[in-house]
Amino acid sequence: MRKSGKWMVLLDERILELFVESNEDYLSVSEIAEHPRIPYSSQYVGQRSRKLANHGLLYAVGNGMYTLTDEGEAYLKGEYNAAENGNAEVSTSEGAGETQDEA
């Protein structure tokens, strides 16, 4: 069973799942937003992707490209508690300075 953090929304899980389902190492925000299971704008997908990166579940490669981290994979397997472990934000090149309450 997955243990999501209070900062997470349902879209966050869908974004993480796409990395496993697509078998791609890297996905862009636009590729994620264009997927039929993601009924949200690229802007919102970008905001959530940055949030996931800030909490260590995705890694921002640059230019709107992301990759799934080991923690992100463990979360999807139910082996990572985002409620306990995902609260300390990780410094990334994008979205630095965003606080946990800005979900």
N, C-alpha and C positions, 0 to 999 in steps of 0.2 A: 504494500500500500504506500502510495506517495505521500510525503509529508510536506505540504507547501507552506511557505511563509505568509504572514499576514500581508506582506507587500505584494504578493502575487495575484494575478487575475487568470481566468481560464485561458485567455489567449496565450499566456506564457507557456503553458503546457503544450498547446498546439504548435507553437513555434519550435519548442525543443523536440517534439515528436517528428516534425518534418525533417530534421537533420538525420534521424535514424531511418525514416521511411525513404528518403531520397537517395540514400547511399552516397551522398556528396559530402566531401570534407568541408566545403565552404558554400554558403548561400548568401545572396545579397538580400537586402531589405525588399527590393522590388520583386525578386523571385518568390520570396515568402508571401508577400502581399498578393501576388497573382495566383497563388494556389487556391483551388476551389473551396477548400476547408477554411480559408481565412477571409471572412467577410469584413475586413477592415482596410482602411487606407494605408498607403505606404508610410505616411507620416506617423500614424499611431503604431504601426508595426515597428518603425524605427525607434520610437520612444520606448516600447516594451523591450526591444532587443538591447537597447542601451541599459535598461534597468536590469535585464538578465546578465549582461556583461558586468555591470557594477556589483552584482552579487555573486559573480564567479561561475555562473552556469553556462555562459557563452563567453567567447573571447573575441573582441573587436580586432580584426585583422587590419582594417582601414578601408576607406572609400565605401562604407556601408556594407562591408563583407564581414561575416561572422563565422565562427566555427564552434562546435560543441566542445566543452571542456570535460575533463574526467569527472568533475563534480556534476556536470549536467547529465552525463551518461548514468552516473550512480543515482541521481535523482529519478530519472526515468525508470530505473530498475527497482526503485523503492529502497535504495541503500543509502540515501543521503537525506538528512532532515534539513530542509531549507528553512524551517521555522527556527531551528537552533543555529545552524551553521551559516545560513545565508544572510544573516542580519548585518554582519560587518561588511561594508562595501569594499570592493577591490578597486584599486586605482586603475583606470583605463585611459586611453588617449581620447576617447569620446565620452562626454557626459560627466567628466570629472567635476566634483563639487555638488552633484545632485544628492539630496538627502533621502533617507529611507522613507520619509513621510510624503515624498513627492511622487507616489505611485500613480 
